[in-house]
Every structure is written in C-alpha cells, then in structure tokens.
C-alpha cells in the first residue's frame, strides 16, 4: 500500500486556509469563526481515526471480515444521516433513503477501486518487450 507523506509545509497550508476563513468571518462580522474552528478540529480527529481504522481493516486477509466491517461502517453512516437535525422524512422511509444513498456511494466507490485494481493487475501481467525484440520480460509499470 502506498502512503501519502505530508510534510510540515502541507499541513501549514491547510491550517492557514482554515485560519483565513475564521479571520474572514470576524472581519465580515459573520460570527461563524468558532464554528469553523470547531468543525476543523472535529474533522482532523475524524480523519485520523478513519485513516487508522481503514489501515487496520485493509490489513485483514479475510475478505468476509473486511466486507462485514464495511457493511457496519455503511450502516453507521446511514444512521448518522438519519440522525441529523432537520430530517424531513418521517418513519422507516428515512432509513431506506439514507441506506440506499450510502449503499450506492459504497458500491460505486468499491466498483471503481476494483476496476482500477484489475486494470493495474492486467498492466503488470502484460509483456513489455525491448525495442530490438531480443527478449521480453514481465515488468511492473511502476518500476519502469
């Protein structure tokens, strides 16, 4: 698995954009700077937690267990959607709508990831020959 390495400069740019939004809120007297900073802090905690959880989930070598964890995560996401204030659909229909939305998003995301994985596997299996045609080798495209 490839890891994206973030440097201090990358994090500083991200933090400065959030700070800019908070300052802009104060200058324009929108009075949402506390909400912006709270939301940014919550987002950091959630993304770090999700990253560690996904790293743990994808380390399993049993597809059934990985699928079960993904289903639980999708169910929790659907429940979070339904629990939002301002939900206008009453009864069990809101669970059906939220669950369907999460299911479609999950299926599309997993489908694209699998399609990309199969395409990469096909590229690895393809023969790459030298221009003179003297020999052929199985080459991983990332190591060319």
Secondary structure, 3 states (H helix, E strand, C coil): CCCCCCCHHHHHHHHHHHHHHHHHHHHCCCCCHHHHHHHHHHHHHHHHHHHHHHHHHHCCCCHHHHHHHHHHHHHHHHHHHHHCCCCCCCCCHHHHHHHHHHHHHHHHHHHHHHHHHHHHHHHHHCEEECCCCCCEEECCHHHC
